[in-house]
Amino acid sequence: MSVHSRWPAVVSVMLGIFAIVTTEILPIGLLTPIGTTFGISPGTAGLMMTMPGFLAALAAPLVTVATARLDRRRMLAALALLLAVANFLAAAAPGYWLMLLSRVLLGVVIGGFWSIGAGLAPRLVPAHRVGAATAVIFAAVPLGSVLGVPAGTFLGELAGWRSAFVVLGVLTAAVWLALLVFLPSLPAERATSPRVLAGLLRLPSARLGLAVTFLVVLAHFGTYTYVTPFLHQATQASPTPYLLAYGLAGVLGNFLAGAWAATAVRRVFAVAAGMIALATVLLPVLGGWELPLLVLWGLAYGAVPACAQTWLAQSAPEAPEAATVLFTSAFQATLSTGALLGGVLVDASSVSVTMVTGGLVALLAVGVLQAFPQVRQPVQHHA
């Protein structure tokens, strides 16, 4: 298969990440019914978001380093199959313990699949199409919100939350087949080692990018994890239309960031963080404005993964897989920390207090970017 005909492979990787993202954040839309089934509080139910991220943060470097010399096609297919098993376990869980076990498996999949798959575009398409292919792969993140979570939430309302995980299991099995059919053999090129990862952490640009990513992702998942209970309280209506509007805005934000982040990543990152701060602070204050504020929030967060990945990739252009490992590990650890701290705050106070607190954290990210203007990414040379 020539490099010019590998767009089906790009789409297959995107669908794999879509299945992962949807599986990971689906509990946000089903938090209330799952909590009711197992008789647990919203904060305890938030462990479904916390556990996979922490495990993914560990799995990203461990799986990537341990399998550094294995064919990447085989690794991605094996991880997709493991994801299907995790979804079917969640659907069948008789108790919360098995649900959490399925989330452990999900964490391993996230760490391995993201670290390998997110940086594959240069190996699948010609050099001048790498930007477009990367945008397609990262579109899986907002599409998980615009299609996966609202569809799963709607299906959960119609047929019970377990049915949503059954459908995800079937979808993931189909992705496994697509990866085997369309992905070419991808022997390891440059092995990612602990020494390379440690070297990246010594770069000032990488450290600043990680700090900003930490604050923005902490703010987002500390609040968005509990947006469904907030919408139930604020609107007394189904959250599905609101989540759909958020997701649609996220798709737009992803492609806008893909177009602008390569040349202005600092500015785009700062604007996205500021918009998240504005939306989360105003949501508990402006009754009746939930829809436009969620659109603003979705537009902003849609840009965040692309900004974070672009920043770290520009910091280490000679080690793309290592940069992706660092991005995945930091992103997932912070996702989990945000969900965990948000759950503690929700149980101790209220969702509204959690929203405002998250907004202040996002505002801090803007301040950090302004405080270190001298730290810049290396100049990029495009073929």
N, C-alpha and C positions, 0 to 999 in steps of 0.2 A: 504494500500500500504506500503510495507516494505521500510526501508531506503535504501536498496540495489537496489530497482527498481525505484528510483526517478530521474534518469537522464533525462527522458522527462520533469520533472518539472524544472530541472536546465536549460535545453534548452529553455523552455518556458519563463523563467525569462530573459535569454540571448536575446531572440527574442524581448521581451518587451523593454529592454534597447537598442537593435539595432534600433527599430522603433523610440524610443525617440531621440537617438543620430542622426539618419538620419534626422528626422524632425528638430532638432535643428540646424544642420550645413548645411542642404540643401541650404539655401539662399546663402552660400558662392559660390556654383557653379552656382547659378541663379541670382546673384546680379545684373548683367548688364541688363538682360531682364526684371526683376521685376522693377528695377529702371526706365527703359524706359517706361514700361506700366503705371506707376504712375507719371512719370515726376519728379523724385527726384534724388538728387545727390548720388554718392556712399556712402558718409558719412552718409547721412540721411537713405539710404537703410540699412546701418549697424545697425540701431536701431532694425532690425529683430533679430540680434544676441544679442544685448545689453539687451533688455527687458526681454526675458525669463530667462536669467541668474540671473539678479537682483531679479526677483520674485522667482526663485528657491532657491536662497540663503535665502530668508525669509521663503519660504514654507517648506524647509527641517526641521527646528526645530519646526515650528508651526504645520504643518500637523502631524509630527511624535509624538509630545507631545500630541496634541489634540486627536489623535486616538490611543494612547498608549495601550489601553486595547481591541482594536478591533482585530478580526481575520485578520492576514496579507494577507491571500488568498483573502478575500473579498475586502480589500483595494487595492491590486494590480489590481484586475479585474476592479474595479470601475475607477481607474486611467487610465487603458488602454482604457476603453470606452470613457473617457473624451478626451484622445489623438486623437481618431478617429474623434470625433466631431471637434476638433481644426483643423485637417487636411482638413476636408471637408469645414469648414469655410474659410480657406486660399484659397482653390481652387475656391470658389465662390465669393471672395472679390471683390466688385465693386469699392472700394476705399482703399487707404492705411490704413485708420482707422480700417477697419475690419480685414485686414491682421495683424495689431498690436494687435487687440483684440484676435485673434487666438493665437498669441504668448504669450499673458497673460495667457491663459488657459494652454499652453505648459509649462510655468514656474511653475505653480502649480503641473502639472504632474511630471516634472523633480524632483522637491524638494521632493515630496512624494514617487515616485516609486524608485528613486535611494537610498534614505535613508533606505527604507525597503528592497528592492530587492538585493542591492549590497552585503549585509552581510548575505544572507540566506544560503549560502553553508553549514555551519556546521549543519543546521537543515534538510538538504535534502540528504546528502550522509554520509557514514561512515567516521570516523575521519581521516583515512589514505588517503582518497580521497578528503579532503577539499581543498587542494592546487590546484588539477586539476580542481575541480568544480569552484573554484574562478577564475582560468585562463579562463575557458570557459565563465563564466559570463562577465568578463572584455574584452574578445575578441570582444564583441559587439561594443566597442569603435572604434578600428581600422577597424572592418568590416563595420561600418557605413561610413567610409571613402573609403574603398576599393570597396564596393559594392553599398552602398546607395547613396553617393554623385555623383560618376561618372555615375551611372545608371540614377539617377534623372536628372543630367545635360544633359546627352545624350537624355533622353526622352523629356526634356524641349526644346532641339534644334530641335527635330523631330516634336513634337506635341504641343509645347507651355508649359510654366512653370506651368500652372494650372494643366495639366495632371499629373505631377509628384506628386502633393499633393493629387490628387484623388487616385492614386495608393497607396500612403502611407496610406490614410484613409482606404482603403480596407485591406491592410496588417495588420494594427493595429486592425481592427475588428476581423481578423483571430487570432491574438495574444490573444485578449480578450477571445475568445472561448477556445484556448489552455490552458490558465491559469485556466479557470473554470474546464476543463477536467482533467488536469494533476497535478495541484498543490494540495497537501493535505491540510486539515484544519491546520492552523498555529496560534493557540491562542497566544496572547502576553505572553512572558516569563518574561522579566524584563522591566518594564515601564521606558522609557527615560524621564527624568525630567529636568527642567532648572538647578536644583542643580547639577545633574550629568554632564551636559554640561559645567557649570561653573568650576567644578572641573577639567575637562580635560584641560581647558585653563590655569590652574595654573601650569601644568606640563611643565618644560623647554623643554623636548623632543617634546611635542606636539606643543609648540610655535615655535620652530625652524623648524619643519616640515611644519607648516602653512606658515612661512616666505618664505621658499624655494619654496613651492608650489605656493605661490602668485607671486613670481618673474618669475618662469618658465612659468606658465599659462598666466600671463600678457604678456610676450614676445611672446608666441606662438599665442595667439588669437589677439594680436595687429597687427600681421603681416599676419597670415594665413587667417584671415577674408577677406583680400583684395588681396589674391594671384591670384584670377581669373582676375581682371583688370590688375595686373602686368604681368601675362602670355599673355594676349591679346596684351599688349604693346610690350613685349619682343620678342614674337615668331610669332605674327600675325597668330596664328593657334588656333584650338579648345583646350581648357584646359583639356578636358576629359582624354586623355592618360596620362598627367602629374599627374592629381589627382588620376588616377588608380594606377600609379607606386608608388605614395606617400602612398596610402592606403595599397598596398601589403607589402611595407616595414614596415608599422605600425603594421600589423598583426604579422610579424616576431618579431618586437620590443616588442610587448605585451607578447609573449610567452617566449622570452629570459628574459625579466624582471621578469615574473612569476617564472622562474627557479632560477634566481640569487638574486632577491630582498629580499627574506626571510632571507638570511644569509649575504648579502652585500648591503643593501638598500642605505646607504650613498654613496658608490662608484658608484653604478648604476645610482643614481640620478644625481651625479656630471658629469658623462660621458654624460648622456642624455642632460643635460643643456648645456654642452660645445659643443656638436654636433649641437644643435639648434642654438647656437650663431654663429658657423662657417658657417652653411648653410645660415642663413638669412643675415649675413654680406657680404658673397661672391656672393649671387644671383644677386644683381644689378651691380656687378663688372665684373663677368666672363660671358660674353655673349656666348651662345652656351652650357653652362654647366648646364642649368636649370634642365634637367632630373636627372643627378647624384646627384645634390644638393638637389632636392626634395626627392630622395630616402634616402639620409642621414638624412634629416629632418624627414621623415616619420618613419624611424627606431628609431630615438631618441624620437619623441613624443609618439610613441606607448608604450614606457616604462613609460611615466610620470604618467598616472592615477594609474597604478599598484604600482609604487613607492610611490606615495602620500598616497594611501589607506593603503599600507603595513606599512609605517612609522607610521601613526596615529593609526592603529590597534595594532602595537607593543608597542606604547606609553600607550595604555589603554586596555590590553588584557582582563580585567574583565568587560568591557563595550563595546562590539562590535557594537551594534546598535548606541550607542551614538558617537563612533568614526566615523562611517559611516555618521551620520548626520553632524558632524563637517567637514568631508572631502567634502561632497556634498555641504554644504553651502559655504565653502571657495572657492572651485573649481568654482562654478557657479558665485559667486560674482566677482571673478577675471576674469573669462571668459568675463563677461559683461563689466567690467572696461577696459579690453584690447581692446575689439571690439570698445568701445566708444572712448577711447583715440586714437586708431589707426585711426578711422574715422575722428577725429578732425585733426590729423596730415596729413592724406591723403588729405583732403580738403584744408589745409593750405599750404602744400608743395607738396609732391609727394609720390607715393607708394614706390619708391626706398629709400627715406629718412626714411620712416616708417620701412622698412625692416632692415636697418642698426641700427636704434634706438632700435628695438626689440632685435637684436643680442646683443647689449651692455647690455640690461636688463638681458638677459639670462646669460651673462658672470658674471654679478653681483651676480646671484644665486650661481655660482660656488665659488665666493669669500666668500659669507656668509657661505657656508658649510665648507670652509677651515678655516674661522675665529673662529669657535666654535667647535673644535675637541673634547672638553671635554664633550659635550652633547651627550649622547648615549641612545638608546632604551633599555628597560628592556630585560634581557635574556629570550628567548622564550623556552618553554619546549614542545616538540612535543610528542603526544601519539604514 
